Amino acid sequence: MRNRFQVAWFAALAACTSPAVAETEALIVQVPQISSAAAQQLGEACVAFAAKANTATAVAVVDPAGRLLYFFARQGASPTAPKTAEIKAVTAARWGRATSQLFDQVKKGNAESLWLGDFPQPGGLPIIQNGHTLGAIGVAGPGGIDEACAREAIKAVFGDSVQTGRPIGAGAAARGAQEAKP
């Protein structure tokens, strides 16, 4: 009987405190992210860069959750390039870091933190503004210009208004310090 009383008391307490918490929490949140138009512009800028370099490149642009917003593969792209571009973009969005940074960590033997399905190879860049990852771009092709292609596309669309990654080890405190800089 005593256990039933305790359970009923805790249930009543939870019922009384939950509405107060729910009243202070926002019911709808706004998550900043790149638009479909921006994704298309990024992709087209990268494809133009690849065309100038005459490389058969694949380009993928994703939102912060890794959902595909734009994709294009130039004629002659390898059979693996489309998926490679997409998972580079997803990896960059997930970590908020350039995939080349993650590649360096793997080379140093620090791969414990990578997730199954990540692709720590150069060519993926996040798009970050005010500490928020807005999306990411991933590029796969021959010639070693993947990251340069992604970087030039971001610069063409956003100029200097966004960042393309965080330093390794930069957690919330480091992001706060970056935001406080004039």
Backbone as a printed PyTorch tensor [residue, N CA C, xyz], in Angstrom:
tensor([[[  0.8290,  -1.1910,   0.0000],
         [  0.0000,   0.0000,   0.0000],
         [  0.8730,   1.2550,   0.0000]],

        [[  1.9230,   1.2000,   0.7980],
         [  2.8150,   2.3510,   0.8770],
         [  3.4480,   2.6440,  -0.4890]],

        [[  3.8490,   1.5970,  -1.2370],
         [  4.4440,   1.7940,  -2.5590],
         [  3.4560,   2.4500,  -3.5130]],

        [[  2.1970,   2.0590,  -3.4350],
         [  1.1820,   2.6750,  -4.2940],
         [  1.0320,   4.1550,  -3.9690]],

        [[  1.0650,   4.4710,  -2.6700],
         [  0.9530,   5.8720,  -2.2620],
         [  2.1380,   6.6780,  -2.8030]],

        [[  3.3450,   6.1360,  -2.6980],
         [  4.5290,   6.8390,  -3.1940],
         [  4.4530,   7.0420,  -4.7070]],

        [[  4.0290,   6.0230,  -5.4250],
         [  3.9080,   6.1370,  -6.8810],
         [  2.8750,   7.2030,  -7.2320]],

        [[  1.7390,   7.1950,  -6.5520],
         [  0.6960,   8.1830,  -6.8120],
         [  1.1810,   9.5900,  -6.4690]],

        [[  1.9410,   9.7240,  -5.3910],
         [  2.4590,  11.0260,  -5.0000],
         [  3.4320,  11.5600,  -6.0520]],

        [[  4.3480,  10.7120,  -6.5410],
         [  5.3030,  11.1340,  -7.5730],
         [  4.5940,  11.4570,  -8.8770]],

        [[  3.5750,  10.7240,  -9.2240],
         [  2.8100,  11.0040, -10.4420],
         [  2.1080,  12.3550, -10.3320]],

        [[  1.5360,  12.6430,  -9.1630],
         [  0.8760,  13.9290,  -8.9590],
         [  1.8910,  15.0720,  -9.0060]],

        [[  3.0420,  14.8670,  -8.4200],
         [  4.0920,  15.8770,  -8.4450],
         [  4.5480,  16.1490,  -9.8810]],

        [[  4.7280,  15.1030, -10.6460],
         [  5.1440,  15.2570, -12.0430],
         [  4.0750,  15.9840, -12.8470]],

        [[  2.8320,  15.6880, -12.5910],
         [  1.7400,  16.3480, -13.3160],
         [  1.6850,  17.8360, -12.9840]],

        [[  2.0180,  18.1830, -11.7620],
         [  1.9860,  19.5890, -11.3560],
         [  3.1670,  20.3780, -11.8950]],

        [[  4.3160,  19.7580, -12.0360],
         [  5.5010,  20.4900, -12.4670],
         [  5.6600,  20.5160, -13.9740]],

        [[  5.1620,  19.5470, -14.6880],
         [  5.3480,  19.4840, -16.1370],
         [  4.7410,  20.6660, -16.8760]],

        [[  3.5010,  21.0930, -16.5780],
         [  2.9440,  22.2270, -17.3220],
         [  3.7670,  23.4980, -17.1790]],

        [[  4.3510,  23.7430, -16.0300],
         [  5.1500,  24.9520, -15.8430],
         [  6.3670,  24.9330, -16.7600]],

        [[  6.9920,  23.7810, -16.8730],
         [  8.1440,  23.6590, -17.7600],
         [  7.6900,  23.8120, -19.2050]],

        [[  6.6000,  23.1830, -19.5850],
         [  6.0980,  23.2540, -20.9540],
         [  5.7100,  24.6730, -21.3390]],

        [[  5.2230,  25.4610, -20.3720],
         [  4.8330,  26.8360, -20.6720],
         [  6.0340,  27.7100, -21.0100]],

        [[  7.2180,  27.3780, -20.4790],
         [  8.4020,  28.1970, -20.7450],
         [  9.1680,  27.7380, -21.9850]],

        [[  8.9090,  26.5510, -22.4530],
         [  9.5930,  26.0310, -23.6340],
         [  8.8790,  26.4850, -24.8990]],

        [[  9.6530,  26.8270, -25.9010],
         [  9.0720,  27.2030, -27.1930],
         [  8.4340,  25.9810, -27.8460]],

        [[  7.2840,  26.1660, -28.4150],
         [  6.6000,  25.0650, -29.0870],
         [  7.0710,  24.8890, -30.5270]],

        [[  7.6170,  25.9420, -31.0880],
         [  8.1530,  25.8970, -32.4410],
         [  9.5320,  26.5410, -32.4040]],

        [[ 10.4910,  25.8790, -33.0290],
         [ 11.8380,  26.4300, -33.0780],
         [ 12.2290,  26.6770, -34.5310]],

        [[ 13.0320,  27.6730, -34.7170],
         [ 13.5500,  27.9960, -36.0370],
         [ 14.9800,  27.4680, -36.1240]],

        [[ 15.2600,  26.6670, -37.1420],
         [ 16.5940,  26.1340, -37.3540],
         [ 17.1550,  26.7820, -38.6110]],

        [[ 18.2130,  27.5850, -38.4770],
         [ 18.7630,  28.2210, -39.6700],
         [ 19.3860,  27.1770, -40.5920]],

        [[ 19.1360,  27.3200, -41.8630],
         [ 19.7300,  26.4230, -42.8460],
         [ 19.7310,  27.1000, -44.2070]],

        [[ 20.5440,  26.5790, -45.1030],
         [ 20.5850,  27.1430, -46.4430],
         [ 19.2820,  26.8180, -47.1600]],

        [[ 18.9210,  27.6670, -48.0940],
         [ 17.7040,  27.4440, -48.8730],
         [ 18.0020,  26.5320, -50.0540]],

        [[ 16.9520,  26.0660, -50.6960],
         [ 17.1090,  25.2680, -51.9120],
         [ 17.7790,  26.0940, -53.0010]],

        [[ 17.4520,  27.3800, -53.0620],
         [ 18.0710,  28.2680, -54.0580],
         [ 19.5710,  28.3860, -53.8060]],

        [[ 19.9620,  28.5370, -52.5390],
         [ 21.3850,  28.6190, -52.2070],
         [ 22.0810,  27.3040, -52.5460]],

        [[ 21.4260,  26.1830, -52.2650],
         [ 22.0090,  24.8730, -52.5880],
         [ 22.2550,  24.7540, -54.0870]],

        [[ 21.3000,  25.2000, -54.8740],
         [ 21.4560,  25.1400, -56.3280],
         [ 22.6040,  26.0500, -56.7790]],

        [[ 22.6790,  27.2490, -56.2310],
         [ 23.7640,  28.1710, -56.5910],
         [ 25.1210,  27.5920, -56.2130]],

        [[ 25.2130,  26.9870, -55.0330],
         [ 26.4620,  26.3530, -54.6090],
         [ 26.8620,  25.2510, -55.5860]],

        [[ 25.9050,  24.3980, -55.9000],
         [ 26.1820,  23.2940, -56.8130],
         [ 26.6150,  23.7790, -58.1820]],

        [[ 25.9110,  24.7590, -58.7110],
         [ 26.2380,  25.2760, -60.0320],
         [ 27.6050,  25.9680, -60.0420]],

        [[ 27.9510,  26.6740, -58.9710],
         [ 29.2630,  27.3220, -58.8810],
         [ 30.3710,  26.2740, -58.8480]],

        [[ 30.1470,  25.1920, -58.1320],
         [ 31.1470,  24.1300, -58.0490],
         [ 31.2740,  23.4100, -59.3940]],

        [[ 30.1590,  23.1540, -60.0420],
         [ 30.1890,  22.5010, -61.3570],
         [ 30.9450,  23.3820, -62.3590]],

        [[ 30.7350,  24.6950, -62.3090],
         [ 31.4530,  25.6130, -63.1960],
         [ 32.9600,  25.5600, -62.9170]],

        [[ 33.3400,  25.5080, -61.6340],
         [ 34.7490,  25.4000, -61.2610],
         [ 35.3370,  24.1050, -61.8160]],

        [[ 34.6070,  23.0010, -61.6710],
         [ 35.0780,  21.7010, -62.1710],
         [ 35.1790,  21.6950, -63.6940]],

        [[ 34.2500,  22.3790, -64.3570],
         [ 34.2900,  22.4420, -65.8160],
         [ 35.5410,  23.1800, -66.2890]],

        [[ 35.8890,  24.2780, -65.6030],
         [ 37.1080,  25.0160, -65.9540],
         [ 38.3440,  24.1440, -65.7800]],

        [[ 38.3180,  23.2780, -64.7570],
         [ 39.4450,  22.3810, -64.4960],
         [ 39.3510,  21.1140, -65.3410]],

        [[ 38.2620,  20.9790, -66.0980],
         [ 38.0190,  19.8220, -66.9620],
         [ 38.0620,  18.5040, -66.1810]],

        [[ 37.3730,  18.4920, -65.0420],
         [ 37.2970,  17.2680, -64.2430],
         [ 35.8620,  16.7670, -64.1860]],

        [[ 35.7290,  15.4670, -64.2070],
         [ 34.4200,  14.8140, -64.1290],
         [ 34.0470,  14.6720, -62.6570]],

        [[ 33.4440,  15.7070, -62.1310],
         [ 33.1940,  15.8460, -60.6950],
         [ 31.7210,  15.6520, -60.3700]],

        [[ 31.4480,  15.1290, -59.1760],
         [ 30.0880,  15.0520, -58.6360],
         [ 30.0080,  16.0080, -57.4500]],

        [[ 28.8640,  16.6840, -57.3090],
         [ 28.6680,  17.6740, -56.2580],
         [ 27.3570,  17.3740, -55.5360]],

        [[ 27.3940,  17.4040, -54.2100],
         [ 26.1880,  17.2260, -53.3970],
         [ 26.1360,  18.3340, -52.3570]],

        [[ 24.9430,  18.8880, -52.1430],
         [ 24.7250,  19.8960, -51.1060],
         [ 23.6160,  19.3700, -50.2010]],

        [[ 23.8550,  19.4370, -48.8880],
         [ 22.8950,  18.9150, -47.9140],
         [ 22.5180,  19.9920, -46.9020]],

        [[ 21.3940,  19.7790, -46.2300],
         [ 20.9790,  20.6620, -45.1380],
         [ 21.7050,  20.2290, -43.8610]],

        [[ 21.4720,  20.8940, -42.7180],
         [ 22.2040,  20.5410, -41.4870],
         [ 21.9870,  19.0980, -41.0280]],

        [[ 20.8670,  18.5100, -41.3830],
         [ 20.5810,  17.1310, -40.9840],
         [ 21.1280,  16.1150, -41.9880]],

        [[ 21.7530,  16.6030, -43.0640],
         [ 22.3250,  15.6900, -44.0510],
         [ 21.3740,  15.2800, -45.1590]],

        [[ 20.2270,  15.9560, -45.2590],
         [ 19.2750,  15.6330, -46.3380],
         [ 19.7200,  16.3240, -47.6210]],

        [[ 19.7030,  15.5890, -48.7050],
         [ 20.1720,  16.0750, -49.9870],
         [ 19.2740,  17.1810, -50.5200]],

        [[ 19.8800,  18.3410, -50.8430],
         [ 19.1620,  19.4690, -51.4240],
         [ 19.5010,  19.6590, -52.8970]],

        [[ 20.7250,  19.2690, -53.2790],
         [ 21.1820,  19.4560, -54.6460],
         [ 22.1800,  18.3570, -54.9700]],

        [[ 22.1210,  17.8850, -56.2120],
         [ 23.1120,  16.9230, -56.6690],
         [ 23.3100,  17.0750, -58.1670]],

        [[ 24.5660,  16.9530, -58.5940],
         [ 24.8760,  16.9350, -60.0170],
         [ 26.1940,  16.2010, -60.2110]],

        [[ 26.2650,  15.3860, -61.2450],
         [ 27.5090,  14.7210, -61.6190],
         [ 27.8000,  15.0650, -63.0760]],

        [[ 28.9970,  15.5610, -63.3110],
         [ 29.4020,  15.8550, -64.6830],
         [ 29.5950,  14.5510, -65.4380]],

        [[ 29.3730,  14.6100, -66.7230],
         [ 29.5510,  13.4340, -67.5710],
         [ 30.9620,  12.8890, -67.3880]],

        [[ 31.0570,  11.5830, -67.2280],
         [ 32.3470,  10.9360, -67.0410],
         [ 32.7330,  10.7320, -65.5960]],

        [[ 31.9130,  11.2110, -64.6720],
         [ 32.2140,  10.9870, -63.2470],
         [ 32.2430,   9.4930, -62.9700]],

        [[ 33.1020,   9.0890, -62.0650],
         [ 33.2180,   7.6630, -61.7440],
         [ 31.9140,   7.1520, -61.1360]],

        [[ 31.6870,   5.8560, -61.1900],
         [ 30.4620,   5.2980, -60.6030],
         [ 30.3360,   5.5440, -59.0990]],

        [[ 31.4450,   5.7290, -58.4160],
         [ 31.4050,   5.9580, -56.9660],
         [ 31.3080,   7.4280, -56.5970]],

        [[ 31.5650,   8.3310, -57.5360],
         [ 31.6060,   9.7650, -57.2350],
         [ 30.2910,  10.3090, -56.6650]],

        [[ 29.1230,   9.9420, -57.1980],
         [ 27.8880,  10.5060, -56.6400],
         [ 27.6970,  10.2170, -55.1480]],

        [[ 27.8630,   8.9770, -54.7590],
         [ 27.6750,   8.6280, -53.3510],
         [ 28.7930,   9.2220, -52.4940]],

        [[ 30.0080,   9.2450, -53.0300],
         [ 31.1370,   9.8140, -52.2940],
         [ 30.9000,  11.2920, -52.0030]],

        [[ 30.4380,  12.0390, -52.9910],
         [ 30.1590,  13.4680, -52.7830],
         [ 29.1050,  13.6530, -51.7000]],

        [[ 28.0610,  12.8320, -51.7480],
         [ 26.9880,  12.9550, -50.7610],
         [ 27.4770,  12.6450, -49.3480]],

        [[ 28.2400,  11.5710, -49.1810],
         [ 28.6450,  11.2390, -47.8100],
         [ 29.7310,  12.1880, -47.2950]],

        [[ 30.5070,  12.7960, -48.1870],
         [ 31.4290,  13.8510, -47.7410],
         [ 30.6190,  15.0380, -47.2010]],

        [[ 29.5620,  15.4110, -47.9140],
         [ 28.7160,  16.5260, -47.4580],
         [ 28.0490,  16.1930, -46.1250]],

        [[ 27.5140,  14.9910, -46.0030],
         [ 26.8490,  14.5760, -44.7630],
         [ 27.8450,  14.5800, -43.6000]],

        [[ 29.0430,  14.0750, -43.8360],
         [ 30.0680,  14.0430, -42.7940],
         [ 30.4310,  15.4590, -42.3540]],

        [[ 30.6130,  16.3720, -43.3120],
         [ 30.9430,  17.7630, -42.9830],
         [ 29.8190,  18.4250, -42.1940]],

        [[ 28.5690,  18.1600, -42.5780],
         [ 27.4280,  18.7340, -41.8560],
         [ 27.3580,  18.1750, -40.4320]],

        [[ 27.5690,  16.8890, -40.2870],
         [ 27.4800,  16.2470, -38.9650],
         [ 28.5200,  16.8000, -38.0070]],

        [[ 29.7410,  16.9840, -38.4710],
         [ 30.8330,  17.3830, -37.5940],
         [ 31.0760,  18.8790, -37.5720]],

        [[ 30.5300,  19.6200, -38.5350],
         [ 30.7850,  21.0480, -38.5900],
         [ 32.2470,  21.3500, -38.8660]],

        [[ 32.8910,  20.4300, -39.5680],
         [ 34.3130,  20.5550, -39.8770],
         [ 34.5570,  20.0920, -41.3070]],

        [[ 35.6410,  20.6100, -41.8760],
         [ 36.0550,  20.1420, -43.1960],
         [ 36.4430,  18.6740, -43.0840]],

        [[ 36.0800,  17.8860, -44.0740],
         [ 36.4340,  16.4670, -44.0350],
         [ 37.9490,  16.2860, -44.1210]],

        [[ 38.6640,  17.2750, -44.6500],
         [ 40.1370,  17.1930, -44.6550],
         [ 40.6800,  17.2510, -43.2240]],

        [[ 40.0240,  17.9950, -42.3320],
         [ 40.4300,  18.0220, -40.9220],
         [ 40.2470,  16.6420, -40.2960]],

        [[ 39.1240,  16.0200, -40.6030],
         [ 38.8720,  14.6850, -40.0650],
         [ 39.8680,  13.6820, -40.6330]],

        [[ 40.2150,  13.8440, -41.9090],
         [ 41.2160,  12.9930, -42.5550],
         [ 42.5510,  13.1020, -41.8180]],

        [[ 42.9420,  14.3150, -41.4600],
         [ 44.1820,  14.5160, -40.7060],
         [ 44.1270,  13.8180, -39.3590]],

        [[ 42.9730,  13.8540, -38.7020],
         [ 42.8210,  13.1700, -37.4150],
         [ 42.9810,  11.6590, -37.5790]],

        [[ 42.4230,  11.1270, -38.6460],
         [ 42.5430,   9.6840, -38.9050],
         [ 44.0100,   9.3290, -39.1370]],

        [[ 44.7060,  10.1350, -39.9160],
         [ 46.1260,   9.8710, -40.1830],
         [ 46.9460,   9.8920, -38.8970]],

        [[ 46.5300,  10.7000, -37.9210],
         [ 47.2390,  10.7790, -36.6380],
         [ 46.8200,   9.6660, -35.6840]],

        [[ 45.8770,   8.8240, -36.1170],
         [ 45.4160,   7.7300, -35.2710],
         [ 44.2810,   8.1140, -34.3390]],

        [[ 43.6260,   9.2330, -34.5870],
         [ 42.5400,   9.7060, -33.7260],
         [ 41.1810,   9.5060, -34.3950]],

        [[ 40.8920,   8.2990, -34.7880],
         [ 39.6450,   8.0350, -35.5050],
         [ 38.5470,   7.5000, -34.5960]],

        [[ 38.7860,   7.4410, -33.2920],
         [ 37.7970,   6.8400, -32.3830],
         [ 36.4570,   7.5560, -32.4110]],

        [[ 36.4890,   8.8620, -32.6580],
         [ 35.2570,   9.6290, -32.5730],
         [ 34.4300,   9.6200, -33.8490]],

        [[ 34.9630,   9.0780, -34.9290],
         [ 34.2000,   9.0590, -36.1740],
         [ 33.0760,   8.0360, -36.0960]],

        [[ 31.9970,   8.3490, -36.7700],
         [ 30.8200,   7.4900, -36.7780],
         [ 30.8730,   6.5410, -37.9620]],

        [[ 30.2330,   5.4200, -37.8040],
         [ 30.0830,   4.5010, -38.9160],
         [ 29.3290,   5.2440, -40.0160]],

        [[ 29.8640,   5.2440, -41.2010],
         [ 29.2250,   5.9510, -42.3040],
         [ 29.8620,   7.2890, -42.6100]],

        [[ 30.7490,   7.7950, -41.7210],
         [ 31.4720,   9.0270, -42.0240],
         [ 32.5000,   8.7350, -43.1150]],

        [[ 32.8590,   9.7740, -43.8410],
         [ 33.8360,   9.6240, -44.9100],
         [ 34.8800,  10.7190, -44.7730]],

        [[ 35.8910,  10.4810, -43.9450],
         [ 36.8890,  11.5140, -43.6850],
         [ 37.9320,  11.6110, -44.7970]],

        [[ 37.5120,  12.0610, -45.9560],
         [ 38.3980,  12.3060, -47.0860],
         [ 38.1850,  13.7430, -47.5330]],

        [[ 39.2200,  14.4370, -47.9590],
         [ 39.0660,  15.8330, -48.3750],
         [ 37.9790,  16.0050, -49.4430]],

        [[ 37.2370,  17.1220, -49.3160],
         [ 36.2130,  17.4320, -50.3060],
         [ 34.8650,  17.8000, -49.7250]],

        [[ 34.7120,  17.7460, -48.4170],
         [ 33.4570,  18.1360, -47.7770],
         [ 33.6870,  19.3480, -46.8820]],

        [[ 32.8390,  20.3680, -47.0360],
         [ 32.9490,  21.5710, -46.2050],
         [ 31.5940,  21.9340, -45.6180]],

        [[ 31.5470,  22.2140, -44.3180],
         [ 30.3120,  22.7130, -43.7300],
         [ 30.1540,  24.1930, -44.0500]],

        [[ 28.9380,  24.6760, -43.9440],
         [ 28.6400,  26.0950, -44.1130],
         [ 28.1040,  26.5580, -42.7640]],

        [[ 28.8850,  27.4020, -42.0860],
         [ 28.5870,  27.7820, -40.7070],
         [ 28.4400,  29.2950, -40.6150]],

        [[ 27.4140,  29.7210, -39.8830],
         [ 27.2220,  31.1460, -39.6300],
         [ 26.7350,  31.3150, -38.1950]],

        [[ 27.3980,  32.1780, -37.4400],
         [ 27.0470,  32.4400, -36.0390],
         [ 26.9770,  31.1600, -35.2130]],

        [[ 27.8790,  30.2390, -35.4830],
         [ 27.9330,  28.9990, -34.7310],
         [ 26.9460,  27.9340, -35.1650]],

        [[ 26.0940,  28.2240, -36.1480],
         [ 25.1030,  27.2590, -36.6290],
         [ 25.5440,  26.6590, -37.9610]],

        [[ 25.5270,  25.3390, -38.0520],
         [ 25.7980,  24.6910, -39.3220],
         [ 24.5430,  24.8150, -40.1770]],

        [[ 24.6740,  25.4970, -41.3060],
         [ 23.5420,  25.7630, -42.1960],
         [ 23.3650,  24.6760, -43.2420]],

        [[ 24.3830,  23.8830, -43.4510],
         [ 24.3920,  22.8440, -44.4670],
         [ 25.8290,  22.5030, -44.7790]],

        [[ 26.0390,  21.7830, -45.8880],
         [ 27.3970,  21.4130, -46.2800],
         [ 27.4120,  21.0550, -47.7540]],

        [[ 28.6090,  21.1040, -48.3200],
         [ 28.8150,  20.7150, -49.7080],
         [ 29.8870,  19.6320, -49.7510]],

        [[ 29.6680,  18.6460, -50.6000],
         [ 30.6380,  17.5760, -50.7940],
         [ 30.9530,  17.4400, -52.2690]],

        [[ 32.2210,  17.2240, -52.5740],
         [ 32.6800,  17.1390, -53.9510],
         [ 33.5510,  15.8960, -54.1010]],

        [[ 33.3680,  15.1730, -55.1940],
         [ 34.1750,  13.9900, -55.4790],
         [ 34.5410,  13.9720, -56.9500]],

        [[ 35.8220,  13.8800, -57.2010],
         [ 36.2990,  13.8170, -58.5760],
         [ 37.7930,  13.6350, -58.6220]],

        [[ 38.3420,  13.4650, -59.8100],
         [ 39.7840,  13.2880, -59.9400],
         [ 40.5130,  14.6250, -59.8590]],

        [[ 41.7950,  14.5670, -59.6670],
         [ 42.6110,  15.7690, -59.7480],
         [ 42.8940,  16.4510, -58.4350]],

        [[ 42.3250,  15.9960, -57.3360],
         [ 42.6320,  16.5760, -56.0320],
         [ 42.1210,  17.9920, -55.8250]],

        [[ 41.0780,  18.3860, -56.5450],
         [ 40.5600,  19.7540, -56.3970],
         [ 39.2320,  19.8000, -55.6480]],

        [[ 38.8420,  18.6970, -55.0350],
         [ 37.5230,  18.6110, -54.3970],
         [ 37.2830,  19.7310, -53.3900]],

        [[ 38.1980,  19.8960, -52.4420],
         [ 37.9870,  20.9100, -51.4110],
         [ 38.0660,  22.3200, -52.0000]],

        [[ 38.9570,  22.5370, -52.9430],
         [ 39.0620,  23.8520, -53.5870],
         [ 37.7630,  24.1850, -54.3170]],

        [[ 37.1720,  23.1980, -54.9610],
         [ 35.8970,  23.3850, -55.6690],
         [ 34.8070,  23.7950, -54.6770]],

        [[ 34.7150,  23.0760, -53.5630],
         [ 33.7130,  23.3810, -52.5440],
         [ 33.9440,  24.7690, -51.9560]],

        [[ 35.1860,  25.0900, -51.6530],
         [ 35.5240,  26.3820, -51.0490],
         [ 35.1920,  27.5350, -51.9990]],

        [[ 35.5230,  27.3940, -53.2850],
         [ 35.2360,  28.4400, -54.2720],
         [ 33.7300,  28.6210, -54.4480]],

        [[ 32.9820,  27.5360, -54.4140],
         [ 31.5190,  27.6270, -54.5400],
         [ 30.9310,  28.3930, -53.3530]],

        [[ 31.3890,  28.0810, -52.1530],
         [ 30.8910,  28.7740, -50.9570],
         [ 31.2350,  30.2570, -51.0320]],

        [[ 32.4530,  30.5630, -51.4440],
         [ 32.8650,  31.9640, -51.5570],
         [ 32.0430,  32.6910, -52.6190]],

        [[ 31.7500,  32.0230, -53.7400],
         [ 30.9690,  32.6430, -54.8150],
         [ 29.5500,  32.9680, -54.3590]],

        [[ 28.9710,  32.1180, -53.5320],
         [ 27.5780,  32.3050, -53.1110],
         [ 27.4760,  33.1770, -51.8590]],

        [[ 28.3050,  32.9350, -50.8720],
         [ 28.1770,  33.6140, -49.5750],
         [ 29.2500,  34.6580, -49.2930]],

        [[ 30.2670,  34.7490, -50.1310],
         [ 31.3600,  35.6760, -49.8530],
         [ 32.0460,  35.2870, -48.5670]],

        [[ 32.2770,  36.2600, -47.7130],
         [ 32.9280,  36.0090, -46.4280],
         [ 31.9440,  35.9690, -45.2640]],

        [[ 30.6540,  35.8140, -45.5550],
         [ 29.6440,  35.8590, -44.4940],
         [ 29.4740,  34.5390, -43.7420]],

        [[ 30.1640,  33.4770, -44.1780],
         [ 30.0730,  32.1810, -43.5110],
         [ 31.4760,  31.6280, -43.2710]],

        [[ 31.5480,  30.6570, -42.3800],
         [ 32.7930,  29.9350, -42.1320],
         [ 32.6500,  28.5360, -42.7240]],

        [[ 33.7990,  27.8930, -42.9310],
         [ 33.7700,  26.5520, -43.5250],
         [ 34.3670,  25.5160, -42.5860]],

        [[ 34.1480,  25.6950, -41.3020],
         [ 34.6010,  24.7030, -40.3490],
         [ 35.0300,  25.3120, -39.0440]],

        [[ 35.2940,  24.4320, -38.1070],
         [ 35.7870,  24.8020, -36.7860],
         [ 37.0960,  24.0730, -36.5620]],

        [[ 37.9570,  24.6320, -35.7330],
         [ 39.1790,  23.9100, -35.3900],
         [ 38.8430,  22.6220, -34.6360]],

        [[ 39.6670,  21.6140, -34.8000],
         [ 39.4890,  20.3780, -34.0450],
         [ 39.5890,  20.7280, -32.5700]],

        [[ 38.6830,  20.1770, -31.7780],
         [ 38.6660,  20.4430, -30.3460],
         [ 37.8600,  21.6700, -29.9730]],

        [[ 37.2610,  22.3210, -30.9680],
         [ 36.4820,  23.5270, -30.6860],
         [ 35.0690,  23.1410, -30.2940]],

        [[ 34.7950,  23.1550, -29.0230],
         [ 33.4580,  22.8590, -28.5280],
         [ 32.6530,  24.1370, -28.3720]],

        [[ 31.6300,  24.0900, -27.5450],
         [ 30.7340,  25.2330, -27.3550],
         [ 31.4800,  26.4490, -26.8130]],

        [[ 32.4330,  26.2550, -25.9090],
         [ 33.1810,  27.3890, -25.3570],
         [ 33.9880,  28.0890, -26.4420]],

        [[ 34.6290,  27.3100, -27.3180],
         [ 35.4220,  27.9110, -28.3930],
         [ 34.5190,  28.6200, -29.3920]],

        [[ 33.3570,  28.0480, -29.6870],
         [ 32.4230,  28.7000, -30.6090],
         [ 31.9400,  30.0150, -30.0070]],

        [[ 31.7000,  30.0310, -28.7090],
         [ 31.2650,  31.2630, -28.0450],
         [ 32.3460,  32.3300, -28.1160]],

        [[ 33.5940,  31.9440, -27.9720],
         [ 34.6880,  32.8980, -28.0480],
         [ 34.8210,  33.4370, -29.4770]],

        [[ 34.5920,  32.5950, -30.4890],
         [ 34.6580,  33.0470, -31.8720],
         [ 33.5480,  34.0360, -32.1620]],

        [[ 32.3590,  33.7900, -31.6250],
         [ 31.2320,  34.6790, -31.8610],
         [ 31.4330,  36.0330, -31.1840]],

        [[ 32.1780,  36.0590, -30.0850],
         [ 32.3810,  37.2980, -29.3530],
         [ 33.3920,  38.2240, -30.0240]],

        [[ 34.1890,  37.6970, -30.9590],
         [ 35.1840,  38.5230, -31.6530],
         [ 34.4670,  39.5330, -32.5480]],

        [[ 35.0120,  40.7650, -32.6340],
         [ 34.3730,  41.7960, -33.4670],
         [ 34.5430,  41.5150, -34.9400]]])
